[in-house]
């Protein structure tokens, strides 16, 4: 099922608007699509950070990346 889009208003400086318009033209996408994609990336990054924080707050023992790699090679 496809999500229904909600209208929102944002305010950009003239320079930001022109850069976004130019980028949209180069990528052959709408400005709205670029903004939705950037928003999704930001939300996914935030979700990843929150997930990592929950893991770090957990009482389970954490291992370093170096330890993980050496165990993985075995």
N, C-alpha and C positions, 0 to 999 in steps of 0.2 A: 504494500500500500504506500502510495506516495504522500509525503508530508505536504501539508498546505502551507504556503508561504505567508508570512505576516509582514505587512508593510511597517517600515521604521524609517526614521529620519536621522541622518547624521550630519554633522557640520564639519567640513574640511576647509583648509585654507585654499586659496586659489592655486598655489603651487602643488599641494597634495592632489587637488582635483585634476589638474592638468597632467600630472605624472600618472595618476590612475587611469585617466582617459587614454593617454598615450600607450600605457601598458596593455590596456584592454584591446586597443586597436592592433597592437603588435601580436598579441596572443589570440586574436580573433575570438574574444570572449566579451561578455558584457561587464561593465563595471560592477554590477550587482553580483555576478558570478564570482568575480575576483574577491569581492568583499566576503561573500559566503564561504569561499574556500579558505581565506585567511582566518575567518572567525572559527571555522571548524578546526583548523590546525591549532589555534590558540586554546580552544576548549579541550582538545585531545591532549595537548601538552599539560594543561592544568590537571586533567584526570590522571595522567601518568605520574605527575609530581605528588598528587594526593595519595595515589596507590603506593608509591615508593615510601612516602612518609609513614603510612600505616604499617608497612612491612618493617621499617626501621624502629617504629614504636613498639612492635611486637616483642615479646620476651624471647623469641627464638634466636638462636645464635646466628650471626651473620658472618660470612666469610669474604675475604678480599677478592678482587677480580683476579689477582695473581694466583691465589689458592684455587679459585674456580677453574682457571685455565689448566693448572697442573693436574687437578683431579680429572678434568675432561680429557686430557691426553692419555690417561691410564686406560 
